[in-house]
Amino acid sequence: MLLIDAKDISFSYQKKEVLKNINFELHQGDILSLIGKNGCGKTTLLKVLLGIYKSKADIKILSKNINEYKNKELAKLISYIPQTHQIPFDYTVFDVVLMGRLAYLNLFSNYSQNDKQLAIKNLEKVGILHLKDKIYSQISGGERQLAFIARALTQNAKIIFMDEPVTGLDYGNQLKLLKFLKELANEGFTFVKTTHYPDHALYASNKVMMLKDGKVLDYGLVGNKLTVKNINKLYDVNVEIISKENYKFCIPKI
Ligand SMILES: Nc1ncnc2c1ncn2[C@@H]1O[C@H](COP(=O)(O)OP(=O)(O)OP(=O)(O)O)[C@@H](O)[C@H]1O
């Protein structure tokens, strides 16, 4: 099923053009990795796709133009895990995860028992149920990342945007998260994630978009597009791509 059909995305901050003529499609179950150097436009692209930054592009989510959605409608379709997420006040981890249900509340309604059970289920799913009653601002950066993932799942949007999702996670949690994304994609979730690690794109995505200076250097299936030549063009480094069993990974040739 075609979820996102984005045509001709261009975007400027004041006079500085940072995205130029970007086109892509996202189907249910896809995991799209956005890769490229610092400052190439990955986060900006996510924000344009979320409608946070307005552009003249023709961006359709489920065949409807993004500008025709109300915020709450869009929040039921897409959740966003930003690079950094501070929550002011002394909310508990449970409260923060439960906030994923905000889009489902009416003005005068409160969280239902079902909302609370969903939050608990997702805290358990990401392995941090034991942190439920801790104050969010007092847990570690990696734990906060996991809490935000639980919140995105509680929001129950089937498209999840993640900006550098493994930042701050220890090695074990990085691998668990990437495996988890693949399992969720098999369940029908769809992801757009930025990453600085071509290895992670090779391991955990089926599609890749390589951005260079705001333009698409190449886009398509990871197996076809994430090549030594493209990695060299993207980062100006020499690597080798090794295959072992069903996995591919990069090693430096510096
Ligand atoms: N609010 C803003 N106002 C003006 N320029 C901005 C703003 N946010 C980002 N930029 C600039 O736009 C360009 C793209 O930034 P963006 O954050 O999208 O890059 P990125 O690829 O996500 O970078 P990184 O990998 O370092 O997170 C950069 O040159 C950045 O300095």
The ligand as a MOL file (V3000), in Angstrom:
LIG
                    3D

  0  0  0     0  0            999 V3000
M  V30 BEGIN CTAB
M  V30 COUNTS 31 33 0 0 0
M  V30 BEGIN ATOM
M  V30 1 N 16.1600 26.5610 11.8560 0
M  V30 2 C 17.1280 26.7280 10.9420 0
M  V30 3 N 17.3840 27.9460 10.4050 0
M  V30 4 C 18.3430 28.1220 9.4730 0
M  V30 5 N 19.1170 27.1390 8.9910 0
M  V30 6 C 18.9170 25.9030 9.4890 0
M  V30 7 C 17.9220 25.6280 10.4970 0
M  V30 8 N 17.9500 24.3020 10.7890 0
M  V30 9 C 18.9180 23.7730 10.0180 0
M  V30 10 N 19.5050 24.7140 9.2430 0
M  V30 11 C 20.5750 24.5140 8.2580 0
M  V30 12 O 20.0340 23.7030 7.2180 0
M  V30 13 C 20.9840 22.7250 6.7960 0
M  V30 14 C 20.3820 21.3130 6.9610 0
M  V30 15 O 20.2120 21.0620 8.3610 0
M  V30 16 P 19.6250 19.6910 8.8910 0
M  V30 17 O 19.4590 19.8160 10.3620 0
M  V30 18 O 18.4270 19.3390 8.0900 0
M  V30 19 O 20.8100 18.6840 8.5210 0
M  V30 20 P 21.0510 17.1500 8.9500 0
M  V30 21 O 21.4050 16.4260 7.6990 0
M  V30 22 O 19.8880 16.6500 9.7160 0
M  V30 23 O 22.3230 17.3060 9.8790 0
M  V30 24 P 22.9030 16.3680 11.0680 0
M  V30 25 O 23.3310 15.0780 10.4400 0
M  V30 26 O 24.0760 17.1650 11.5650 0
M  V30 27 O 21.8180 16.2080 12.1090 0
M  V30 28 C 22.2360 22.9500 7.6170 0
M  V30 29 O 23.1250 23.7510 6.8630 0
M  V30 30 C 21.7500 23.7330 8.8280 0
M  V30 31 O 22.7360 24.5980 9.3250 0
M  V30 END ATOM
M  V30 BEGIN BOND
M  V30 1 1 1 2
M  V30 2 1 2 3
M  V30 3 2 2 7
M  V30 4 2 3 4
M  V30 5 1 4 5
M  V30 6 2 5 6
M  V30 7 1 6 7
M  V30 8 1 6 10
M  V30 9 1 7 8
M  V30 10 2 8 9
M  V30 11 1 9 10
M  V30 12 1 10 11
M  V30 13 1 11 12
M  V30 14 1 11 30
M  V30 15 1 12 13
M  V30 16 1 13 14
M  V30 17 1 13 28
M  V30 18 1 14 15
M  V30 19 1 15 16
M  V30 20 2 16 17
M  V30 21 1 16 18
M  V30 22 1 16 19
M  V30 23 1 19 20
M  V30 24 2 20 21
M  V30 25 1 20 22
M  V30 26 1 20 23
M  V30 27 1 23 24
M  V30 28 2 24 25
M  V30 29 1 24 26
M  V30 30 1 24 27
M  V30 31 1 28 29
M  V30 32 1 28 30
M  V30 33 1 30 31
M  V30 END BOND
M  V30 END CTAB
M  END
